[in-house]
Amino acid sequence: MSMGAAGILYIVPTPVGNLEDMTFRAVKVLKEADLILAEDTRTSAVLLQHFDIRGKLLSHHKFNEHQTVEMIRDRILSGANVALVSDAGTPGISDPGFLLARTCAAEGIEVQTLPGATACIPAIVSSGLPCDRFCFEGFLPQKKGRQTLLAQLAQEPRTMVFYESPRRLVKTLDQFAEAFGPERPCSVAREISKLHEEHVRGTLAEVLAHFQAVEPKGEIVVVVGGLRDEGPREHRNKYKDAE
């Protein structure tokens, strides 16, 4: 519940690709907000201009959120309605947002998260792998703890979802094949909802070989079957969708 005259913190998803994925409610909230917090004001300015949103922008990212969170909290407590957006998708999901949401919740400030775009759900639903139960791992640690985590995940029975950069994808798939076994089913979703959306499915060995031959580009989501998942009957099911 909100506290008296306090405002509301709105967590607002933005498109991961196609701008038509923006919801009517998201546009309305951003137009009416007293302050819009953006992970990158330059990126968000393009989106806001497209929808003729003229709200005041303030930078809020992982490098300054610890310094700005109390100021933002106080603005909301004084009655301001604040909307938080990230560069793409839902704030807090591998993006800044958790700290502010936790701070506001602790103060009794109302936090409303709008349903909307995120990359992980389309990737897992399109993968052909079980999506009734899954674990979201986001970006793996780059150094400390990485191998320990992979060893633990090798025993995970649920479908696993990871985010990865294109320049690290081949290395990560190679490590997955070593940790999980080369025959474990996998699907790599690339450029979700964009013009060159692509889903590459197969075993880890097959998907790794594909991206060793074809340089990966764009935003990447990797979906890997759980320990006891044998994957689709036909592994070699690669296709490319374009608008």
C-alpha positions in Angstrom: 0.0 0.0 0.0 1.1 3.5 -0.7 1.9 5.9 2.3 -0.5 8.8 2.4 0.5 11.4 -0.2 3.4 9.3 -1.5 3.7 8.6 -5.2 4.1 5.3 -6.9 7.1 3.6 -8.4 6.2 2.1 -11.8 8.5 -0.6 -13.3 7.9 -0.3 -17.1 9.1 -2.9 -19.6 10.2 -1.6 -23.0 10.5 -3.5 -26.3 13.5 -5.8 -26.7 13.2 -5.2 -30.5 10.0 -4.3 -32.3 8.7 -1.0 -31.0 5.1 -2.3 -31.6 5.6 -4.5 -28.5 5.2 -1.4 -26.4 1.9 -1.6 -24.5 -0.7 1.2 -24.4 -0.5 1.2 -20.6 3.3 1.6 -20.7 3.0 4.6 -23.0 0.3 6.1 -20.7 2.3 5.6 -17.5 5.4 7.2 -19.1 3.5 10.2 -20.3 2.0 10.8 -16.9 5.1 10.1 -14.8 6.7 13.1 -13.0 10.1 11.5 -13.5 11.4 8.8 -15.8 14.5 6.9 -14.7 16.5 5.4 -17.6 19.4 3.0 -17.8 20.8 4.9 -20.7 19.1 8.3 -21.4 20.2 8.3 -25.0 18.7 4.9 -25.8 15.4 5.8 -23.9 15.2 9.2 -25.6 14.8 7.5 -28.9 11.9 5.4 -27.6 10.2 8.3 -25.8 10.5 10.4 -29.0 8.9 7.7 -31.0 5.8 7.7 -28.7 5.8 11.4 -28.2 6.6 11.1 -24.5 8.1 14.3 -23.1 8.7 13.3 -19.5 11.8 14.4 -17.6 14.6 11.8 -17.9 17.2 11.0 -15.2 20.0 8.5 -15.5 19.7 5.5 -13.3 22.1 2.6 -13.9 24.2 0.0 -12.1 27.1 2.4 -11.6 25.1 5.2 -9.9 22.0 3.5 -8.4 23.5 3.2 -4.9 24.1 7.0 -5.0 20.7 8.0 -6.4 18.3 5.5 -4.8 17.7 7.4 -1.6 17.1 10.7 -3.5 14.5 8.9 -5.7 12.9 7.3 -2.7 12.5 10.7 -1.1 11.0 12.1 -4.4 8.4 9.4 -4.4 7.6 9.8 -0.7 7.0 13.5 -1.4 4.4 12.6 -3.9 6.2 12.1 -7.2 5.2 9.3 -9.5 8.4 7.7 -10.9 8.7 5.3 -13.8 11.8 3.1 -14.3 12.8 1.8 -17.7 15.9 -0.1 -18.9 17.4 -0.2 -22.3 15.2 -3.1 -23.3 12.9 -5.6 -21.5 11.8 -5.5 -17.9 14.0 -3.6 -15.4 15.4 -5.8 -12.6 15.8 -8.8 -14.9 19.5 -8.7 -15.6 19.1 -4.9 -15.6 19.1 -2.3 -12.9 15.9 -2.1 -10.8 16.1 -4.5 -8.0 17.8 -2.1 -5.5 15.2 0.7 -6.1 12.2 -1.7 -6.0 13.5 -3.2 -2.7 14.1 0.2 -1.2 10.7 1.4 -2.1 9.0 -1.8 -0.9 10.8 -1.4 2.5 9.4 2.1 2.8 5.9 1.0 2.1 5.9 2.7 -1.2 3.6 1.2 -3.8 5.6 -0.6 -6.6 3.6 -1.4 -9.7 5.4 -3.6 -12.3 3.7 -3.5 -15.7 3.5 -6.8 -17.7 5.4 -6.5 -20.9 8.4 -7.4 -23.0 11.2 -9.7 -21.8 13.6 -11.8 -23.8 13.7 -15.0 -21.7 10.0 -16.0 -22.1 9.8 -15.9 -25.9 13.1 -17.8 -26.1 12.0 -20.7 -23.8 8.5 -21.0 -25.3 10.0 -21.1 -28.9 12.7 -23.5 -27.9 10.7 -26.7 -28.0 12.1 -27.5 -24.6 9.8 -27.9 -21.5 8.7 -24.6 -20.2 6.3 -25.6 -17.4 9.2 -25.4 -15.0 12.5 -23.6 -15.6 15.3 -21.8 -13.9 16.5 -18.4 -15.1 20.3 -17.9 -14.6 20.8 -14.7 -16.6 24.4 -13.9 -17.2 26.9 -16.4 -15.7 29.8 -15.0 -13.6 32.7 -14.4 -15.9 35.5 -15.7 -13.6 35.0 -16.5 -9.9 32.5 -19.2 -9.3 31.7 -19.9 -12.9 33.0 -23.5 -13.0 31.4 -24.3 -9.6 28.1 -23.0 -10.8 28.3 -25.0 -14.1 29.0 -28.2 -12.1 25.9 -27.6 -10.0 23.7 -26.8 -13.0 24.8 -30.1 -14.6 22.4 -31.8 -12.2 19.5 -29.3 -12.7 16.4 -31.2 -13.9 14.6 -28.1 -15.1 15.1 -26.2 -18.4 17.8 -23.5 -18.0 17.8 -20.0 -19.5 20.9 -17.9 -19.9 21.8 -14.5 -21.4 25.0 -14.2 -23.2 26.9 -11.7 -25.4 27.6 -12.7 -29.0 31.4 -12.4 -28.5 31.3 -14.9 -25.6 28.6 -17.3 -27.1 31.0 -19.9 -28.6 33.1 -20.1 -25.5 30.0 -20.5 -23.3 28.5 -23.2 -25.5 31.8 -25.1 -25.5 31.8 -24.9 -21.6 28.1 -26.0 -21.5 29.0 -29.1 -23.8 31.8 -30.0 -21.4 29.8 -29.5 -18.2 26.4 -30.8 -19.4 27.4 -33.2 -22.1 27.5 -32.5 -25.9 24.2 -34.4 -26.5 22.1 -32.1 -24.1 19.4 -30.3 -26.1 19.8 -26.6 -26.7 18.2 -23.6 -28.4 19.8 -20.3 -29.1 17.5 -17.4 -29.7 18.9 -14.4 -31.4 17.5 -10.9 -32.0 14.1 -11.7 -30.5 11.2 -9.7 -32.1 13.7 -7.9 -34.5 13.9 -8.2 -38.2 16.5 -11.0 -38.2 15.1 -13.1 -35.4 16.6 -16.6 -35.5 16.3 -19.8 -33.4 19.0 -22.4 -33.7 18.1 -25.7 -32.2 19.9 -29.0 -31.7 22.3 -30.7 -29.3 24.9 -28.5 -27.6 27.5 -30.0 -30.0 25.4 -29.1 -33.1 24.6 -25.6 -31.9 28.2 -25.0 -31.0 29.3 -26.2 -34.5 26.8 -23.9 -36.1 28.1 -20.8 -34.3 31.7 -21.8 -34.8 30.9 -21.6 -38.6 28.5 -18.6 -38.5 29.6 -15.6 -36.4 26.8 -14.8 -33.8 25.5 -11.3 -33.7 22.8 -9.4 -31.8 21.1 -10.1 -28.5 21.4 -13.8 -27.4 19.3 -16.1 -25.1 20.5 -19.7 -24.6 18.0 -22.3 -23.5 19.4 -25.7 -22.3 17.4 -28.8 -21.5 17.5 -30.1 -17.9 19.4 -33.3 -16.9 16.7 -35.7 -17.9 15.4 -33.9 -21.0 16.1 -35.7 -24.2 14.9 -32.8 -26.3 12.7 -32.9 -29.4 12.7 -36.0 -31.6 14.3 -34.1 -34.4 17.3 -32.2 -33.1 18.3 -30.6 -36.4 15.5 -28.1 -36.4 17.0 -24.8 -37.4 15.0 -22.0 -38.9 15.0 -18.2 -39.3 12.0 -16.0 -39.0 11.9 -12.5 -40.5 9.1 -9.9 -40.4 
